[in-house]
Amino acid sequence: MFRSESLDDLDAAGRAALDAIGAGLVLDLRNDQELTQPHPLEGTSAYRRIPWIDLVAEKTRDAAAEPRLVDVYSNSLSRNAAQIGKIFQAIADAPADRPVVVHCRAGKDRTGQVAALLLELAGVPREVIAEDYAISEVLLGRQDGPELSRTRPETILGSLDHLDSRLGGIRAYLAGLGLSQAQIHRLATRLVPVGVQAVVFDFDGLLMDTESTSVQSWQAEWAYHGLELDLQEFWPGHGGDTSEIRYGRLAAAVGDSFDQEASHARRMAHRARLHSDMDFRPGIRDWLAAARELELTLAIASSSDSRWVRGHLERVGAIDLFDLIVTGDQVSTHKPDPAIYELALRRLGVSGEEAIAVEDTAHGVAAAQAAGMLSVAIPNPYVDPAAVVAADLVLGSADQLLLSDLLLSVGSKGSTRVTG
């Protein structure tokens, strides 16, 4: 995205430079009274004029209550909200593969605010946003001009502080202007491209907390025999089925009276009761809905067998939320071997770099990374967050971060860790 002062005075070289940009949208923020001549792009498909200033709301403005430029900026965010919403919707809906040019008259105030809000959305540090804003007075030769003609860093920083303290922050502000989550995401990815096309989820312990119900069912069975389950040896470090090993340990502890068939039936009945009202882990349904809005492909890659995974999804009416379900009975090896993720990628028709894997264990993260995928870890209750530190992003739960923010964080190969 480019920002500029008025394009009215472009010479031949300037017009050639503008044409070379190949803008999909040239957005003019001036009001009628600022127009002194036809716009050089008037009549072209790219040109659109959406005034920043709401002339009706402007009549209610008390100029005496805005002695500083930061006051003008801050109040403008609310006073001109209807117009600002149209401006950002236009930018969000502009062709994603072509630049946007935004200009006003001077090229410092309205365009400066547009740029600052977009940079804030993209997660740019505020000191960098302030530097970008402040350079305008240098380029326009206004360093020694009247105070309202300058672009001091504290002006834009104060406006952004107002955005946080009074308007709920950038995402809440844009949503309040009427932008959808998909439009907000498109605004951010105009500055920070994200090539992710698919999100692939593990199942047990990640989508549903079946790891806890497994532990509880085994604990109940050990307690039935007056014993206590030792969790130190419970987790195998891979995604395969270890039920026979666990029954073997229980049999050794109980002795000759152990009846595995009865024990299994009792444990399965107890686990079924635990599963009867179990749904997705917190925030997962919001992620799935957001993925659909962002037109991402959704898949499951689980080491469990198909009947287990599909049965749970059908129980909660979620089988149709996924485009692909790959399970452990379709590959010969289990995680941390990448075979199941490699199969999922082939069937999805995407590369590892175009997909994010969401896992709850270290061996799941290792499998995804071996397949060349970006990885997000949301540890289940029995996994220490430190064990999944190799993931590109670690969260305490899915409701800690919007999916669109996750795509930006992981897609930019950041090292963010959000735990708790």
N, C-alpha and C positions, 0 to 999 in steps of 0.2 A: 504494500500500500504506500502510495506517495501522497504527501500533503504539500500544498502550494498556496501562494497568494493568488490574486486574480489572474486569470489567463487572458484577459482582454488585450494586454499589450505585448503579446508574444510576437517576436520578429520571425523571420523565415526560419532561422536556425532553431529557435525555440519551438516553433510549430513542428518542425521535422523531428525534434527530440521527443515531443509529446506523441506524435504519430508512431515513433519507433517503440514506445512503451507498449502499444497495442492494448490499451485499457479496455476492459469489459464494462467499466462504469466510470464516468467522470461526474462527480457529485458536487454541485454548486450549492453552497450553504447561504448565499446572499438573499436578502429580501428584495422586493420589487424596487424600492426607492434607491437601492444601491446600483441598479443596472443603468449604465450610461450608454451602452451600445449592445447590439446582438452578440451573444456568446459565440466565440469562434467555432464551437462544435454544435451549435443549435441546429436541430434537424437531423442529427446523427443518432443512431440507435444507442450509443454509449452515453449520451448526455442526459442528465436528469438534474432538476433543481428542486431541492427540499430545504427551505429556509430553516435555519437553526432557531431563530427568534419567533416565538408565537406572538403575533401582534395583538391579539385579544388579551392574552395574559400580560403582555408588556404594559398595558394601560394601568394595571394594578401595582406596578413596580414603584417602590419608594426609593428613589436614587439616593436620598440622604441617609438611608439605612445601609448603604453599600459604599462606604468611603474608600475601601481598598479594592484592588482588582480581584483579590481572592474572595471577597464578599460577593462580587458580581458573578464570578465563576460558580461559587457554591450555590447561591440562590438560583442561578440559571438552570442547574441540574433539575430542580423541581419545577420552576416556573415554565420552562420550555420542554417539559417532559414529553408532551404529545408529539412535538416536532422531532425531538431527539430520538424517540422510539422509531419514527419513520426512517430516520437517517441510518440507524444501525440495522434495521430490517433490510433496507436497501443494500447495505454493504454485505450483510449475511447472505442475501439471495443473489448477489452478483456472481457471474461465472467464476467458478473456483480456480480455473486454470489461466485466468487473465488478471492483470493487476487492476487495482482501484486507485483512482486519483480523487482526492478530496481537496476542495479549495473554498476559500471565502474571499474577503477583500484584501485584508492585510496578510493573511496566512500565518497568524500567530495565536489568536484567541480561540475561535471556534474550531479551526482545524487542530490547534494545539490540544484542545480538550478531547477531540475525537481520538487523536493519536495517543494521548495519555490513557484514556479509558481502554483502548485496545491493548496497549502495552501492559496495563494493570491486569487485564483478563488473561493475557498470555503468561503472567507470572514474572515479568521483568522486574528486577529490583528497583525500588522507588528512586534511589539516587541516580540510576541510569535514566529513568523516565524524566527526572528533573533536568538532567544534562541535555537530553534530547529537546525538551521544551525550551530551555534557556538559550540554546544556540540560535533561536529565531531572531532575537534582537541583534545578535552579531551579524547574521546574514542580511538582515534588513537595515543595518546601520542605525539602530535606535538605542545603543548603549547609553547615550547621553541625553536621550529624549525625556519627555514628561513621564511620570511614574506609570500612568495607565497605558503607555505605549511600549513598556518594557516587558520582558519575560523572565522575571526573577524565579529561581528555583523554588523559593518559599511559597510563591503563588500557586503553582500546580500541586505542591506537596500539601498545602493547606486545603485545596479543593479535594484531593484524594482522602485526606483525613476526614473531611466532612462527609464524603461518600461512605466511609466506614461507620462513623459515629451516628449519622442521622439517616442514612439511606440503606443500611444493611450490607454494604459491600458491593462489589462490582456485579456479581452474579445475581444477587437479589434485586439490584437496581435494574439490570437489563430485563430480568423476568417481569419486574413490575412495569416496565415499558411495553410489555406484551410480546417479548421474544420467547420463542419456544426453546427448550433445551437443545434441540438440534441446531437452531439458528445461532445460539450462543456458542455452541461447539464449533460451528463453521467460522464464526468470527475469530475464535482463538487459533484455529488451525490455518487461517489465512496467514498468520505470522509464524506459527510453529507447525509445520506440516507433519501429519501423522499418517503413516502408510499402513496402519493396521486395518485388516479386512475381516478378521475373524477372532473370536474369543472362545477358547477351548477350556472347559472346566473339568477338573477331577470331580468325582462324585462323593465317595465316603469321607466324611469328616469335613468336606468343603461345601458342597451344595446342601447336604443334610448331615447332621451330627450323628451319623450311625456309628461312629467310633465310640462315643460316650455310651450309646445303648449297648454296644458290644461288650464294653467293659462292665457295665452294670449287670448284663445277663450272666457273664462269667462270674462276677463277684457273688451274685445270688446263688449260683450253682455251687460254688465253693462253700458259701455259708450254709447251704442246705446240708452239707456234710460236716458242718462245724469247723470249717477251715477258712483261712484268709488268703485271698489271691495276692501273689507277689507281682506287682506291676513292673518290676525291674526286668523281668524276662518275658514280658507280655508282648512287646512290640518287636516285630521281626526285622525291620529295616528294609523291607521291600513290599511290593503290592500284592503278593500272592496270598492264597488261602492257607492259613496255618491251623485250622480247626483240629485236624488229627493230632498235631503236635501238642496242642493245648489239652485235648482229651487224654492224651498219653500222660501228661504231667499230672492231671487230676486223678487218673487211675492209679498212678504210682503213689500218690498221696493218700488215697482212700483205701487201697488194698484190694483183696480178692472179692469183696462185696460190691465193687463198682459195676454198675450196669450202664454201659455207654448209651445204649438205645433209649433207655428211660431218661438218662441224664440229658440227652440231646432233645428229646421231646419236651421235657420240662423247661429247658433253656429257651427253645424256640417259642414256646407259648408265652414265656415271660417277655422275651424280646418283642413279640408281636404286640403285646399290650403296650409296651413302651413306644412302639412305632405308630400306634393307632391315631394319635393326634399330632405327630411330628411333621413339621413343614420345613421349608428352606431356612437356612441360617439367616440371621438379620442382614437386611440390605440386599440380599441376592435377587429377590423379585424386582426390586427397583433397578438393579443392574441389567436384568434381562429385558425389562421394558425400555430402558434407555438404549440398549443395544439395538433393539428393533427400530427405535426412532432414528438412530444414527445409521441405519441400514447395514449393520454388521451381521455376519454369519455367526451362529451360535452352535457349539458342539460340546459333546461330553467325551472324554477319553478316560475310562475307568478300568482299573485292573480287575474289578469285580465282574461277574458274569452278566449276560444280557438280561436274564429273567429278574435278577435282583434289582438292577438299575431301573429297568422299564417298569417293574412292579411298583416301586416307590413313586416314580413319576406319574404313573397312571392313578395311583392312590390320591395324589394331590392335584390331579387335573393339569399336569404340566408337560405331558409327553409331547404336545404339539409346539412347545416353546423352543424346541431344538431342531436344527436342520440336520444334524448328524449325531448318532450315538455309536461310539466305538467302545467295545468292552474286551475284557481279558480273555474271553473264550475265542477271540478272533485273531489272537497273536500267540506265539509260542513262548514268549518271555514276558516278565513283569517289570515294572518300574523298579530300579532306576534305569533299566534298559530303555532306550528311546523308541522301541518298535511300535508301541501303541500310538505315540504322537506322530511318528513318521507315517503310519497308516492313515491317521486322521488328516494330516496335511495333504496326502495324495488324494484322498477322497474329496476334500474341500477344494482342491485345485489351487492352493496358495503355498507360498514359501514360508519357511520358519520365521523370516523377518517380517512377514505380513500378518503374523498371528501372535496373540498373547495367551499364555497358559496360566490358569489360576489354580494353585495347588495349596495343600495344607501340610505337607511333609517334606523333609529334606530329600528323600528319594524321588518324590514327584517333581520337585524343582530340578533335580539333577537330570531326570529323564527329559523334561521340557528343554532344558538348556542344551543337552546333547543333540536334540533335534533342531537346534538353531533358533529356538523360540525365545521371545521375551517372557519373563516369568514374574508372576505376582504371587506372594505367599500370604495366606490367611491361616495361621496355624490353628489346628483343632485344640480343644482344651488340654490334650495330653502331650502337646508338642511345645517345647521351649522355643520362643521366638528366636533365640540365639542360634538354634539349629538350622534355621532357614535363612540366615543372613546372606547367603550367596544369591538369593533372589534379587531381581532388579528393584522390587518394591515389596515391603513387608507391612501388612496392615493387621490391626487387631480384629477388625470385622469389616464387612463390605459396606456397612452404613457409615463408615468414617470418611468416605471419599466418593464423590460423584464419579460415575463411570467415565464421563467426558474428561474430568480432571485426571483420572487414572491413565487414560490414553495419552494425555499430554505428558504426564510424569514419566511413564515407562517409555513412550515413544521417543522422548528426548534423551533416553539413557541416563536419567538422573539417578542419584543415589539416595532418594528420599526414604526414610524409615518412619512409618507411622505405626506405633504400637500402643497397646493398652487395652 
